[in-house]
Amino acid sequence: MKNETGTKRKPRAEPEKAAAPKPGRRAASARGVKTDLQRADWVRAGLRVLAQSGVDAVLIPRLATDLGVTKGSFYWHFESRDDLLLALIEEWKQHATLRVIEIVESASTSPQEKIRLIAFIGTNSPIDEFGGAIELAVRNWARTNPDVRSAVADVDQQRLTYLTSLYAEMGAKVDPELLACLHYSFSTGLRLIFAYPEQQKLAMRQAALDTIFFPSPVK
């Protein structure tokens, strides 16, 4: 192409395009600063919101705001909100039951001591560490979601099976399964229904163990 003087005009250089970002786990924050958020960070944030406000409040924009990142960074780790909700249930199952059993088995010796430790853990877990608030939130969620209801049933069965084995090992004169059911019903009701301070709940659980569930003094 010629200009007005008749000389050829050099083609204008195209502006360089920014290189496409490579896939990875680093996400841009709301302030443009990179952060190393992991999948577990989103799960923990989701559990915290679930415990505080229920499942309907577990929304991607809210979690992104809480974590200080852009909403788009969520999709490095999850395909959808449903994918996140499934991860919340799996995390609850692991930490509220399987992890507790693992801790009890590694830290205690006699079955009585293991049962006492279960009572201690159950009354000393904050919201974001799978305490009573998250337990209640999951059970409320289970009322309207059959998949969550099935997960809760599995967890209840795992807990009852483990408690039954401890009471059987203890040599209880009463049917171990009946003791486990009574113990679990009492501790769950105390945890989810009554608004006593946590230390008072623990004292009541320990008193129940001494006077009702352990038929003879622990030696």
Legacy VTK file of the C-alpha trace (Angstrom):
# vtk DataFile Version 3.0
C-alpha trace
ASCII
DATASET POLYDATA
POINTS 219 float
0.000 0.000 0.000
1.316 3.509 -0.929
0.981 6.673 1.124
0.261 10.174 -0.201
3.920 10.686 -1.265
3.820 7.560 -3.393
6.207 5.535 -1.244
5.241 2.206 0.112
3.909 2.224 3.645
5.358 -0.405 5.967
2.730 -2.671 7.452
1.933 -1.745 11.029
3.153 -4.384 13.488
0.420 -6.285 15.245
0.501 -5.862 19.032
1.880 -8.895 20.821
-0.770 -11.064 22.373
-0.415 -12.050 25.974
0.453 -15.686 26.418
-2.448 -17.820 27.531
-2.179 -18.794 31.190
-1.056 -22.341 31.782
-3.302 -24.620 33.787
-2.396 -24.717 37.421
-3.623 -24.158 40.944
-2.607 -20.515 41.307
-5.638 -18.248 41.271
-5.883 -14.478 40.846
-7.241 -12.819 43.926
-9.710 -9.937 43.962
-6.753 -7.565 44.355
-4.797 -9.081 41.465
-2.365 -10.893 43.769
-1.758 -14.553 43.123
-2.573 -17.029 45.855
-1.980 -20.728 46.255
-5.470 -21.821 47.206
-5.995 -25.563 47.178
-9.144 -27.641 46.767
-9.136 -28.202 50.542
-9.378 -24.436 51.139
-12.626 -24.265 49.174
-13.978 -27.303 51.003
-13.153 -25.834 54.402
-14.731 -22.511 53.450
-17.819 -24.369 52.242
-18.103 -26.329 55.482
-17.820 -23.126 57.497
-20.671 -21.502 55.558
-22.714 -24.722 55.747
-22.325 -24.779 59.528
-23.168 -21.114 59.941
-25.956 -20.604 57.394
-27.054 -23.905 55.844
-26.573 -25.458 52.419
-28.517 -22.796 50.494
-25.872 -20.261 51.500
-23.006 -22.342 50.112
-22.640 -20.331 46.900
-19.557 -19.851 44.735
-19.582 -16.003 44.807
-19.824 -15.977 48.610
-16.971 -18.452 49.003
-14.827 -16.509 46.558
-15.443 -13.336 48.564
-14.639 -15.108 51.832
-11.403 -16.456 50.366
-10.497 -13.163 48.667
-10.228 -14.594 45.145
-12.122 -14.334 41.872
-15.082 -16.577 41.247
-13.369 -18.082 38.208
-10.610 -19.616 40.329
-13.206 -21.996 41.797
-13.254 -23.923 38.514
-9.600 -24.927 38.782
-10.747 -27.366 41.464
-14.438 -28.143 40.889
-16.628 -28.696 37.869
-19.713 -27.221 39.509
-21.356 -26.278 42.792
-22.754 -29.820 42.990
-19.199 -31.127 42.783
-18.299 -28.958 45.766
-21.344 -30.073 47.761
-20.371 -33.702 47.199
-16.875 -32.887 48.469
-18.366 -31.319 51.611
-20.226 -34.505 52.448
-17.164 -36.669 51.838
-15.058 -34.411 54.052
-17.662 -34.541 56.810
-17.795 -38.337 56.620
-14.032 -38.627 56.801
-13.422 -36.203 59.658
-16.572 -36.612 61.730
-16.348 -40.404 61.874
-13.382 -42.150 60.292
-10.844 -39.597 61.527
-12.337 -39.679 65.034
-12.076 -43.464 65.121
-8.490 -43.256 63.920
-7.604 -40.763 66.678
-9.337 -42.821 69.353
-7.679 -46.048 68.292
-4.213 -44.497 68.244
-4.510 -42.571 71.520
-6.343 -44.906 73.917
-5.938 -48.378 75.356
-8.989 -49.671 77.216
-12.464 -49.546 75.654
-13.615 -47.296 78.511
-10.872 -44.789 77.730
-11.794 -44.857 74.052
-15.439 -44.130 74.840
-14.421 -41.261 77.114
-12.218 -39.811 74.374
-15.123 -39.953 71.912
-17.166 -37.914 74.402
-14.340 -35.379 74.748
-13.895 -34.983 70.982
-17.648 -34.615 70.505
-17.831 -31.621 72.844
-14.575 -29.898 71.911
-14.820 -29.339 68.155
-15.380 -25.811 66.844
-17.628 -25.097 63.866
-14.906 -25.360 61.263
-13.569 -28.553 62.798
-16.756 -30.558 62.387
-18.393 -29.756 65.675
-22.103 -29.715 66.574
-23.029 -26.906 64.185
-21.839 -28.776 61.106
-23.502 -31.963 62.363
-26.840 -30.213 62.683
-26.445 -28.510 59.298
-25.742 -31.808 57.540
-28.743 -33.492 59.169
-31.003 -30.592 58.202
-29.696 -30.886 54.651
-30.424 -34.626 54.685
-34.131 -33.917 55.197
-34.453 -32.662 51.618
-31.639 -34.491 49.815
-31.750 -38.289 49.451
-28.028 -38.586 48.706
-27.123 -36.706 51.866
-29.693 -38.733 53.794
-27.978 -41.913 52.613
-24.571 -40.548 53.653
-25.890 -39.673 57.121
-27.342 -43.174 57.489
-23.957 -44.672 56.592
-22.212 -42.470 59.159
-24.732 -43.371 61.868
-24.193 -47.056 61.157
-20.403 -46.708 61.276
-20.573 -44.930 64.612
-23.007 -47.430 66.112
-20.927 -50.369 64.899
-17.795 -48.919 66.468
-19.522 -48.111 69.779
-21.065 -51.584 69.862
-17.623 -53.152 69.431
-16.247 -51.070 72.314
-19.066 -52.026 74.671
-18.668 -55.677 73.672
-14.921 -55.477 74.323
-15.647 -53.859 77.691
-17.666 -56.935 78.658
-20.886 -55.054 79.375
-23.625 -57.178 80.927
-26.274 -55.316 78.920
-26.615 -55.979 75.185
-23.690 -54.003 73.659
-25.762 -52.884 70.667
-28.510 -51.566 72.952
-25.937 -49.685 75.023
-24.412 -48.237 71.860
-27.825 -47.059 70.612
-28.694 -45.476 73.965
-25.278 -43.846 74.213
-25.408 -42.495 70.671
-28.967 -41.192 71.054
-28.108 -39.473 74.330
-24.871 -37.887 73.118
-26.368 -36.784 69.780
-29.401 -35.243 71.452
-27.229 -33.468 74.020
-24.999 -32.171 71.262
-27.673 -30.961 68.848
-30.667 -30.020 70.973
-29.543 -28.563 74.278
-27.865 -25.166 74.467
-25.604 -25.970 77.406
-22.004 -24.716 77.332
-19.642 -27.282 75.843
-17.882 -27.958 79.141
-21.225 -28.656 80.815
-22.146 -31.035 78.003
-18.864 -32.877 78.508
-19.469 -33.120 82.258
-22.947 -34.525 81.656
-21.632 -37.085 79.189
-18.912 -38.175 81.588
-21.445 -38.442 84.422
-23.710 -40.571 82.228
-20.787 -42.868 81.415
-19.949 -43.308 85.099
-23.496 -43.859 86.370
-25.302 -45.494 83.438
-23.121 -46.851 80.658
-20.195 -48.179 82.710
-21.757 -50.646 85.156
-18.661 -50.850 87.338
-15.858 -48.400 88.267
-13.077 -48.077 85.708
-9.859 -49.523 87.117
LINES 1 220
219 0 1 2 3 4 5 6 7 8 9 10 11 12 13 14 15 16 17 18 19 20 21 22 23 24 25 26 27 28 29 30 31 32 33 34 35 36 37 38 39 40 41 42 43 44 45 46 47 48 49 50 51 52 53 54 55 56 57 58 59 60 61 62 63 64 65 66 67 68 69 70 71 72 73 74 75 76 77 78 79 80 81 82 83 84 85 86 87 88 89 90 91 92 93 94 95 96 97 98 99 100 101 102 103 104 105 106 107 108 109 110 111 112 113 114 115 116 117 118 119 120 121 122 123 124 125 126 127 128 129 130 131 132 133 134 135 136 137 138 139 140 141 142 143 144 145 146 147 148 149 150 151 152 153 154 155 156 157 158 159 160 161 162 163 164 165 166 167 168 169 170 171 172 173 174 175 176 177 178 179 180 181 182 183 184 185 186 187 188 189 190 191 192 193 194 195 196 197 198 199 200 201 202 203 204 205 206 207 208 209 210 211 212 213 214 215 216 217 218
